[in-house]
Amino acid sequence: MSGGPTIADRLRRRVLVMSPDAGLAAAVRDRLPADWDVEGGADPEALGPWHELLLYRFMVLDLEGQGAYDPLEVLEMLRLEHQINLPVFCVGGDETLRGEAIAARADRAFGREELLEMLPRIAEGFF
């Protein structure tokens, strides 16, 4: 973004879904209001400059990255290296991995169905 973000960029309602599972991004899209954009992928380096992450309302981080990335490293990069306080809602994994994600400063960790059920309420908090 040359010249920095515009007011329109800052007002957009969008969520970042980091997952190699396109089905997860589609399910997130289906659970959010129509005026929300869902963006993302599975490569942390392909998400653009880290300062642009501040334009997202929140991130959904798939803990079952299927080898595409290490979710704990993504959290470390966000929280410690770049000191970004973007809300991160983790999904999937077992209880141990969810606990590790919380210890790595994820905001919450859910099973897939639990997250999808909570998404409309989560989105309401980010208007």
TORFINU-589696 format. One record per residue: y, z, x of N, C-alpha, C, O in turn. Coordinates in Angstrom, 1 decimal. Layout:
<atoms>
+--------+--------+--------+--------+--------+--------+--------+--------+--------+--------+--------+--------+
|    n.v |    n.w |    n.u |   ca.v |   ca.w |   ca.u |    c.v |    c.w |    c.u |    o.v |    o.w |    o.u |
+--------+--------+--------+--------+--------+--------+--------+--------+--------+--------+--------+--------+
|      Y |      Z |      X |      Y |      Z |      X |      Y |      Z |      X |      Y |      Z |      X |
...
+--------+--------+--------+--------+--------+--------+--------+--------+--------+--------+--------+--------+
</atoms>
This chain:
<atoms>
+--------+--------+--------+--------+--------+--------+--------+--------+--------+--------+--------+--------+
|    n.v |    n.w |    n.u |   ca.v |   ca.w |   ca.u |    c.v |    c.w |    c.u |    o.v |    o.w |    o.u |
+--------+--------+--------+--------+--------+--------+--------+--------+--------+--------+--------+--------+
|   -1.2 |    0.0 |    0.8 |    0.0 |    0.0 |    0.0 |    1.2 |    0.0 |    0.9 |    1.6 |    1.0 |    1.4 |
|    1.9 |   -1.1 |    1.0 |    3.1 |   -1.1 |    1.7 |    4.2 |   -0.5 |    0.8 |    4.3 |   -0.9 |   -0.3 |
|    5.1 |    0.3 |    1.4 |    6.2 |    0.9 |    0.7 |    5.8 |    2.1 |   -0.1 |    6.6 |    2.7 |   -0.8 |
|    4.5 |    2.5 |   -0.1 |    4.1 |    3.7 |   -0.8 |    3.7 |    3.4 |   -2.2 |    4.0 |    2.3 |   -2.7 |
|    3.1 |    4.4 |   -2.9 |    2.7 |    4.2 |   -4.3 |    3.9 |    4.1 |   -5.2 |    4.9 |    4.8 |   -5.0 |
|    3.7 |    3.4 |   -6.2 |    4.8 |    3.2 |   -7.3 |    4.6 |    4.3 |   -8.3 |    3.6 |    5.0 |   -8.3 |
|    5.5 |    4.5 |   -9.2 |    5.4 |    5.4 |  -10.3 |    4.2 |    5.0 |  -11.2 |    3.4 |    5.9 |  -11.6 |
|    4.0 |    3.7 |  -11.4 |    2.9 |    3.2 |  -12.2 |    1.6 |    3.6 |  -11.5 |    0.6 |    4.0 |  -12.2 |
|    1.5 |    3.5 |  -10.2 |    0.3 |    3.9 |   -9.4 |    0.0 |    5.4 |   -9.7 |   -1.2 |    5.8 |   -9.8 |
|    1.0 |    6.2 |   -9.6 |    0.8 |    7.7 |   -9.8 |    0.5 |    8.0 |  -11.2 |   -0.2 |    9.1 |  -11.4 |
|    0.9 |    7.2 |  -12.2 |    0.6 |    7.6 |  -13.6 |   -0.8 |    7.1 |  -14.1 |   -1.3 |    7.5 |  -15.1 |
|   -1.4 |    6.2 |  -13.3 |   -2.7 |    5.6 |  -13.7 |   -3.7 |    6.7 |  -13.8 |   -3.8 |    7.6 |  -12.9 |
|   -4.5 |    6.7 |  -14.8 |   -5.6 |    7.7 |  -14.9 |   -6.9 |    7.0 |  -14.3 |   -7.5 |    6.1 |  -14.9 |
|   -7.3 |    7.5 |  -13.2 |   -8.5 |    6.9 |  -12.6 |   -9.3 |    7.9 |  -11.9 |   -8.8 |    8.9 |  -11.3 |
|  -10.5 |    7.7 |  -11.8 |  -11.5 |    8.6 |  -11.2 |  -12.3 |    7.8 |  -10.1 |  -12.5 |    6.6 |  -10.3 |
|  -12.6 |    8.4 |   -9.1 |  -13.3 |    7.8 |   -8.0 |  -14.8 |    8.3 |   -8.1 |  -15.0 |    9.5 |   -8.1 |
|  -15.7 |    7.4 |   -8.2 |  -17.1 |    7.7 |   -8.2 |  -17.7 |    7.2 |   -6.9 |  -17.8 |    6.0 |   -6.6 |
|  -18.2 |    8.2 |   -6.1 |  -18.9 |    7.8 |   -4.9 |  -20.4 |    7.9 |   -5.1 |  -20.9 |    9.0 |   -5.2 |
|  -21.0 |    6.8 |   -5.2 |  -22.5 |    6.7 |   -5.4 |  -23.0 |    5.3 |   -5.2 |  -22.3 |    4.4 |   -5.5 |
|  -24.2 |    5.2 |   -4.7 |  -24.8 |    3.9 |   -4.6 |  -25.5 |    3.5 |   -5.9 |  -25.9 |    2.4 |   -6.0 |
|  -25.4 |    4.4 |   -6.9 |  -26.0 |    4.1 |   -8.2 |  -25.0 |    3.6 |   -9.1 |  -24.2 |    4.3 |   -9.7 |
|  -25.0 |    2.3 |   -9.3 |  -24.0 |    1.6 |  -10.3 |  -24.2 |    2.2 |  -11.7 |  -23.2 |    2.2 |  -12.4 |
|  -25.4 |    2.6 |  -12.0 |  -25.6 |    3.2 |  -13.3 |  -24.8 |    4.5 |  -13.5 |  -24.4 |    4.8 |  -14.7 |
|  -24.6 |    5.3 |  -12.5 |  -23.8 |    6.5 |  -12.6 |  -22.3 |    6.1 |  -12.9 |  -21.7 |    6.7 |  -13.8 |
|  -21.8 |    5.2 |  -12.2 |  -20.4 |    4.7 |  -12.4 |  -20.2 |    4.2 |  -13.8 |  -19.2 |    4.5 |  -14.5 |
|  -21.2 |    3.5 |  -14.3 |  -21.1 |    2.9 |  -15.7 |  -21.2 |    4.1 |  -16.7 |  -20.5 |    4.1 |  -17.7 |
|  -22.1 |    5.1 |  -16.5 |  -22.2 |    6.2 |  -17.4 |  -20.9 |    7.0 |  -17.4 |  -20.5 |    7.5 |  -18.4 |
|  -20.2 |    7.2 |  -16.2 |  -19.0 |    7.9 |  -16.2 |  -17.9 |    7.1 |  -17.0 |  -17.2 |    7.7 |  -17.7 |
|  -17.9 |    5.8 |  -16.8 |  -16.9 |    4.9 |  -17.5 |  -17.1 |    5.1 |  -19.0 |  -16.1 |    5.2 |  -19.8 |
|  -18.4 |    5.1 |  -19.5 |  -18.7 |    5.2 |  -20.9 |  -18.2 |    6.6 |  -21.5 |  -18.0 |    6.6 |  -22.7 |
|  -18.1 |    7.6 |  -20.7 |  -17.8 |    8.9 |  -21.2 |  -16.3 |    9.3 |  -21.1 |  -15.9 |   10.3 |  -21.6 |
|  -15.5 |    8.4 |  -20.4 |  -14.1 |    8.7 |  -20.3 |  -13.3 |    7.9 |  -21.4 |  -13.8 |    6.9 |  -21.9 |
|  -12.1 |    8.4 |  -21.7 |  -11.3 |    7.6 |  -22.6 |  -11.0 |    6.2 |  -22.1 |  -11.1 |    5.9 |  -20.9 |
|  -10.7 |    5.3 |  -23.0 |  -10.5 |    3.9 |  -22.7 |   -9.4 |    3.6 |  -21.7 |   -9.5 |    2.6 |  -21.0 |
|   -8.4 |    4.5 |  -21.6 |   -7.3 |    4.2 |  -20.6 |   -7.6 |    4.7 |  -19.2 |   -6.7 |    4.7 |  -18.4 |
|   -8.8 |    5.1 |  -18.9 |   -9.1 |    5.6 |  -17.6 |   -9.8 |    4.4 |  -16.8 |  -10.6 |    3.6 |  -17.4 |
|   -9.6 |    4.3 |  -15.5 |  -10.2 |    3.4 |  -14.7 |  -11.2 |    4.1 |  -13.8 |  -11.0 |    5.2 |  -13.3 |
|  -12.4 |    3.5 |  -13.6 |  -13.4 |    4.1 |  -12.7 |  -13.5 |    3.2 |  -11.5 |  -13.8 |    2.0 |  -11.7 |
|  -13.4 |    3.7 |  -10.4 |  -13.5 |    2.9 |   -9.1 |  -14.4 |    3.6 |   -8.2 |  -14.7 |    4.8 |   -8.3 |
|  -14.9 |    2.9 |   -7.2 |  -15.6 |    3.6 |   -6.1 |  -16.7 |    2.7 |   -5.5 |  -16.6 |    1.5 |   -5.6 |
|  -17.6 |    3.4 |   -4.9 |  -18.7 |    2.7 |   -4.1 |  -19.5 |    3.7 |   -3.4 |  -19.4 |    4.9 |   -3.7 |
|  -20.2 |    3.3 |   -2.4 |  -21.1 |    4.2 |   -1.6 |  -20.7 |    4.3 |   -0.2 |  -21.3 |    5.0 |    0.6 |
|  -19.6 |    3.6 |    0.3 |  -19.2 |    3.7 |    1.7 |  -17.9 |    4.4 |    1.8 |  -16.9 |    3.9 |    1.4 |
|  -17.9 |    5.6 |    2.4 |  -16.7 |    6.4 |    2.5 |  -15.6 |    5.6 |    3.2 |  -14.4 |    5.8 |    3.0 |
|  -15.9 |    4.8 |    4.2 |  -15.0 |    4.0 |    5.0 |  -14.3 |    2.9 |    4.1 |  -13.2 |    2.4 |    4.5 |
|  -15.0 |    2.4 |    3.1 |  -14.5 |    1.3 |    2.3 |  -13.6 |    1.7 |    1.1 |  -13.1 |    0.9 |    0.4 |
|  -13.3 |    3.0 |    1.0 |  -12.5 |    3.5 |   -0.1 |  -11.0 |    3.3 |    0.1 |  -10.2 |    3.6 |   -0.7 |
|  -10.7 |    2.8 |    1.3 |   -9.3 |    2.6 |    1.6 |   -8.7 |    3.8 |    2.4 |   -9.5 |    4.7 |    2.7 |
|   -7.5 |    3.7 |    2.7 |   -6.9 |    4.8 |    3.5 |   -7.0 |    6.2 |    2.7 |   -6.9 |    6.2 |    1.5 |
|   -7.3 |    7.2 |    3.5 |   -7.6 |    8.5 |    2.8 |   -6.4 |    9.0 |    2.1 |   -6.5 |    9.8 |    1.1 |
|   -5.2 |    8.7 |    2.5 |   -4.0 |    9.2 |    1.7 |   -3.9 |    8.6 |    0.3 |   -3.3 |    9.2 |   -0.5 |
|   -4.6 |    7.5 |    0.1 |   -4.6 |    6.9 |   -1.2 |   -5.5 |    7.6 |   -2.2 |   -5.4 |    7.5 |   -3.4 |
|   -6.4 |    8.5 |   -1.7 |   -7.3 |    9.3 |   -2.5 |   -6.5 |   10.2 |   -3.4 |   -6.9 |   10.7 |   -4.4 |
|   -5.3 |   10.6 |   -2.9 |   -4.4 |   11.5 |   -3.7 |   -4.0 |   10.8 |   -5.1 |   -3.5 |   11.6 |   -5.9 |
|   -4.1 |    9.5 |   -5.2 |   -3.8 |    8.9 |   -6.5 |   -4.8 |    9.0 |   -7.5 |   -4.6 |    8.7 |   -8.7 |
|   -6.0 |    9.5 |   -7.2 |   -7.1 |    9.6 |   -8.1 |   -6.9 |   11.0 |   -8.8 |   -6.4 |   11.9 |   -8.2 |
|   -7.3 |   11.1 |  -10.1 |   -7.3 |   12.4 |  -10.7 |   -8.4 |   13.3 |  -10.3 |   -8.2 |   14.5 |  -10.1 |
|   -9.6 |   12.8 |  -10.0 |  -10.7 |   13.5 |   -9.5 |  -11.7 |   12.6 |   -8.9 |  -11.7 |   11.4 |   -9.2 |
|  -12.7 |   13.2 |   -8.2 |  -13.8 |   12.4 |   -7.7 |  -15.1 |   12.9 |   -8.3 |  -15.3 |   14.1 |   -8.4 |
|  -16.1 |   12.0 |   -8.5 |  -17.4 |   12.4 |   -8.8 |  -18.2 |   11.9 |   -7.6 |  -18.3 |   10.8 |   -7.3 |
|  -18.9 |   12.9 |   -7.0 |  -19.6 |   12.7 |   -5.8 |  -21.1 |   12.9 |   -6.1 |  -21.6 |   14.0 |   -6.4 |
|  -21.9 |   11.8 |   -5.9 |  -23.3 |   11.8 |   -6.1 |  -24.0 |   12.5 |   -4.9 |  -23.9 |   12.0 |   -3.8 |
|  -24.6 |   13.6 |   -5.2 |  -25.3 |   14.3 |   -4.1 |  -26.6 |   13.6 |   -3.6 |  -27.1 |   14.0 |   -2.6 |
|  -27.0 |   12.7 |   -4.4 |  -28.2 |   12.0 |   -4.1 |  -27.8 |   10.6 |   -3.5 |  -28.3 |    9.6 |   -4.0 |
|  -27.0 |   10.6 |   -2.5 |  -26.5 |    9.3 |   -1.9 |  -27.5 |    8.3 |   -1.4 |  -27.1 |    7.3 |   -0.9 |
|  -28.8 |    8.7 |   -1.6 |  -29.8 |    7.7 |   -1.2 |  -29.7 |    7.2 |    0.2 |  -30.0 |    6.0 |    0.4 |
|  -29.2 |    8.0 |    1.1 |  -29.0 |    7.5 |    2.5 |  -27.8 |    6.7 |    2.8 |  -27.5 |    6.4 |    3.9 |
|  -27.0 |    6.4 |    1.7 |  -25.8 |    5.6 |    1.9 |  -24.7 |    6.4 |    2.7 |  -23.9 |    5.8 |    3.4 |
|  -24.7 |    7.7 |    2.5 |  -23.8 |    8.6 |    3.1 |  -24.3 |   10.0 |    3.0 |  -25.3 |   10.3 |    2.2 |
|  -23.7 |   10.9 |    3.7 |  -24.1 |   12.3 |    3.6 |  -23.0 |   13.0 |    2.8 |  -21.9 |   13.1 |    3.2 |
|  -23.3 |   13.5 |    1.6 |  -22.3 |   14.1 |    0.7 |  -21.6 |   15.3 |    1.3 |  -20.4 |   15.5 |    1.1 |
|  -22.3 |   16.0 |    2.1 |  -21.7 |   17.2 |    2.8 |  -20.7 |   16.7 |    3.8 |  -19.6 |   17.4 |    4.0 |
|  -20.9 |   15.6 |    4.5 |  -20.0 |   15.1 |    5.4 |  -18.8 |   14.5 |    4.7 |  -17.6 |   14.6 |    5.2 |
|  -19.0 |   13.9 |    3.5 |  -17.8 |   13.4 |    2.8 |  -16.9 |   14.6 |    2.4 |  -15.7 |   14.5 |    2.5 |
|  -17.5 |   15.7 |    1.9 |  -16.7 |   16.9 |    1.6 |  -16.0 |   17.4 |    2.8 |  -14.8 |   17.8 |    2.7 |
|  -16.7 |   17.5 |    3.9 |  -16.0 |   18.0 |    5.2 |  -14.9 |   17.1 |    5.5 |  -13.8 |   17.6 |    5.9 |
|  -15.0 |   15.8 |    5.4 |  -14.0 |   14.8 |    5.8 |  -12.8 |   15.1 |    4.8 |  -11.6 |   15.1 |    5.3 |
|  -13.0 |   15.2 |    3.5 |  -12.0 |   15.4 |    2.6 |  -11.2 |   16.7 |    2.8 |  -10.0 |   16.8 |    3.0 |
|  -12.0 |   17.8 |    2.9 |  -11.4 |   19.2 |    2.9 |  -10.9 |   19.6 |    4.3 |   -9.8 |   20.1 |    4.4 |
|  -11.7 |   19.3 |    5.3 |  -11.3 |   19.9 |    6.6 |  -10.5 |   18.9 |    7.5 |   -9.5 |   19.2 |    8.1 |
|  -11.1 |   17.6 |    7.6 |  -10.4 |   16.6 |    8.5 |   -9.1 |   16.1 |    7.9 |   -8.1 |   16.1 |    8.6 |
|   -9.1 |   15.8 |    6.6 |   -7.9 |   15.2 |    6.0 |   -7.1 |   16.2 |    5.1 |   -6.0 |   15.9 |    4.7 |
|   -7.7 |   17.4 |    4.9 |   -7.1 |   18.4 |    4.1 |   -6.6 |   18.0 |    2.7 |   -5.5 |   18.3 |    2.3 |
|   -7.5 |   17.2 |    2.1 |   -7.2 |   16.7 |    0.7 |   -7.8 |   17.6 |   -0.3 |   -9.0 |   17.9 |   -0.2 |
|   -7.0 |   18.0 |   -1.3 |   -7.4 |   18.9 |   -2.3 |   -7.7 |   18.2 |   -3.6 |   -7.5 |   18.7 |   -4.7 |
|   -8.3 |   17.0 |   -3.5 |   -8.7 |   16.2 |   -4.7 |   -9.8 |   16.9 |   -5.3 |  -10.8 |   17.3 |   -4.7 |
|   -9.8 |   17.2 |   -6.6 |  -10.9 |   17.9 |   -7.3 |  -12.2 |   17.0 |   -7.2 |  -12.2 |   15.8 |   -7.4 |
|  -13.3 |   17.6 |   -6.7 |  -14.5 |   17.0 |   -6.5 |  -15.6 |   17.6 |   -7.4 |  -15.9 |   18.8 |   -7.3 |
|  -16.2 |   16.8 |   -8.3 |  -17.3 |   17.2 |   -9.1 |  -18.6 |   16.6 |   -8.6 |  -18.7 |   15.3 |   -8.7 |
|  -19.5 |   17.4 |   -8.1 |  -20.7 |   16.8 |   -7.6 |  -21.7 |   16.7 |   -8.7 |  -21.7 |   17.5 |   -9.7 |
|  -22.6 |   15.7 |   -8.5 |  -23.6 |   15.5 |   -9.5 |  -25.0 |   15.2 |   -8.8 |  -25.0 |   14.6 |   -7.8 |
|  -26.0 |   15.7 |   -9.5 |  -27.4 |   15.5 |   -8.9 |  -27.8 |   16.5 |   -7.9 |  -27.2 |   17.5 |   -7.7 |
|  -28.9 |   16.2 |   -7.2 |  -29.4 |   17.1 |   -6.2 |  -30.1 |   18.3 |   -6.8 |  -30.0 |   18.5 |   -8.0 |
|  -30.7 |   19.1 |   -6.0 |  -31.3 |   20.3 |   -6.4 |  -30.4 |   21.4 |   -6.3 |  -29.2 |   21.3 |   -5.8 |
|  -30.8 |   22.6 |   -6.7 |  -29.9 |   23.8 |   -6.7 |  -29.5 |   24.1 |   -5.3 |  -28.3 |   24.5 |   -5.1 |
|  -30.3 |   23.9 |   -4.3 |  -29.9 |   24.2 |   -2.9 |  -28.8 |   23.3 |   -2.5 |  -27.8 |   23.8 |   -1.9 |
|  -29.0 |   22.0 |   -2.7 |  -27.9 |   21.1 |   -2.3 |  -26.6 |   21.3 |   -3.1 |  -25.6 |   21.2 |   -2.5 |
|  -26.7 |   21.6 |   -4.3 |  -25.5 |   21.9 |   -5.1 |  -24.8 |   23.2 |   -4.5 |  -23.6 |   23.2 |   -4.4 |
|  -25.6 |   24.2 |   -4.1 |  -25.0 |   25.3 |   -3.5 |  -24.3 |   25.0 |   -2.2 |  -23.3 |   25.5 |   -1.9 |
|  -24.9 |   24.1 |   -1.4 |  -24.3 |   23.7 |   -0.2 |  -23.0 |   22.9 |   -0.4 |  -22.1 |   23.1 |    0.3 |
|  -23.0 |   22.1 |   -1.5 |  -21.8 |   21.4 |   -1.8 |  -20.7 |   22.3 |   -2.2 |  -19.5 |   22.1 |   -1.8 |
|  -21.0 |   23.4 |   -3.0 |  -20.0 |   24.3 |   -3.3 |  -19.5 |   25.1 |   -2.1 |  -18.3 |   25.3 |   -1.9 |
|  -20.4 |   25.4 |   -1.2 |  -20.0 |   26.1 |    0.1 |  -19.1 |   25.2 |    0.9 |  -18.3 |   25.6 |    1.7 |
|  -19.3 |   23.8 |    0.8 |  -18.5 |   22.9 |    1.5 |  -17.2 |   22.5 |    0.8 |  -16.5 |   21.6 |    1.2 |
|  -16.9 |   23.3 |   -0.2 |  -15.6 |   23.2 |   -1.0 |  -15.6 |   22.2 |   -2.1 |  -14.5 |   21.7 |   -2.4 |
|  -16.8 |   21.8 |   -2.6 |  -16.7 |   21.0 |   -3.9 |  -16.2 |   21.9 |   -5.0 |  -16.5 |   23.2 |   -4.9 |
|  -15.6 |   21.4 |   -6.0 |  -15.1 |   22.2 |   -7.1 |  -16.2 |   22.7 |   -8.0 |  -16.2 |   23.9 |   -8.4 |
|  -17.1 |   21.8 |   -8.4 |  -18.2 |   22.2 |   -9.2 |  -19.4 |   21.3 |   -8.9 |  -19.2 |   20.2 |   -8.3 |
|  -20.6 |   21.7 |   -9.3 |  -21.8 |   20.8 |   -9.1 |  -22.6 |   20.9 |  -10.4 |  -22.9 |   22.0 |  -10.9 |
|  -23.0 |   19.7 |  -10.9 |  -23.7 |   19.6 |  -12.1 |  -25.0 |   18.8 |  -12.0 |  -25.1 |   18.0 |  -11.1 |
|  -25.9 |   18.9 |  -12.9 |  -26.9 |   18.0 |  -13.1 |  -26.3 |   16.7 |  -13.8 |  -25.2 |   16.9 |  -14.3 |
|  -26.9 |   15.6 |  -13.7 |  -26.3 |   14.4 |  -14.2 |  -26.0 |   14.5 |  -15.7 |  -24.8 |   14.2 |  -16.1 |
|  -26.9 |   14.9 |  -16.6 |  -26.6 |   15.0 |  -18.0 |  -25.5 |   16.0 |  -18.3 |  -24.7 |   15.8 |  -19.2 |
|  -25.5 |   17.1 |  -17.6 |  -24.5 |   18.1 |  -17.7 |  -23.1 |   17.6 |  -17.4 |  -22.2 |   17.8 |  -18.1 |
|  -23.0 |   16.9 |  -16.3 |  -21.7 |   16.3 |  -15.9 |  -21.2 |   15.3 |  -17.0 |  -20.1 |   15.3 |  -17.4 |
|  -22.1 |   14.4 |  -17.4 |  -21.7 |   13.4 |  -18.4 |  -21.3 |   14.0 |  -19.7 |  -20.3 |   13.6 |  -20.3 |
|  -21.9 |   15.1 |  -20.1 |  -21.5 |   15.9 |  -21.3 |  -20.1 |   16.5 |  -21.1 |  -19.3 |   16.5 |  -22.0 |
|  -19.8 |   17.0 |  -19.9 |  -18.6 |   17.7 |  -19.6 |  -17.4 |   16.7 |  -19.3 |  -16.2 |   17.1 |  -19.5 |
|  -17.7 |   15.5 |  -19.0 |  -16.6 |   14.5 |  -18.6 |  -15.4 |   14.4 |  -19.6 |  -14.3 |   14.4 |  -19.1 |
|  -15.6 |   14.3 |  -20.9 |  -14.5 |   14.2 |  -21.7 |  -13.6 |   15.4 |  -21.6 |  -12.3 |   15.3 |  -21.7 |
|  -14.1 |   16.6 |  -21.5 |  -13.3 |   17.8 |  -21.4 |  -12.6 |   17.9 |  -20.0 |  -11.5 |   18.3 |  -19.9 |
|  -13.4 |   17.4 |  -19.0 |  -12.8 |   17.4 |  -17.6 |  -11.5 |   16.5 |  -17.7 |  -10.5 |   16.8 |  -17.2 |
|  -11.7 |   15.3 |  -18.2 |  -10.6 |   14.3 |  -18.3 |   -9.4 |   14.9 |  -19.0 |   -8.3 |   14.6 |  -18.6 |
|   -9.6 |   15.6 |  -20.1 |   -8.5 |   16.2 |  -20.8 |   -7.6 |   17.0 |  -19.9 |   -6.4 |   17.1 |  -20.1 |
|   -8.2 |   17.7 |  -19.0 |   -7.4 |   18.6 |  -18.1 |   -6.6 |   17.8 |  -17.0 |   -5.9 |   18.4 |  -16.3 |
|   -6.8 |   16.5 |  -16.9 |   -6.2 |   15.7 |  -15.9 |   -5.2 |   14.7 |  -16.5 |   -5.0 |   13.6 |  -15.8 |
|   -4.6 |   14.9 |  -17.6 |   -3.7 |   14.0 |  -18.2 |   -2.3 |   14.2 |  -17.6 |   -1.4 |   13.5 |  -18.0 |
+--------+--------+--------+--------+--------+--------+--------+--------+--------+--------+--------+--------+
</atoms>
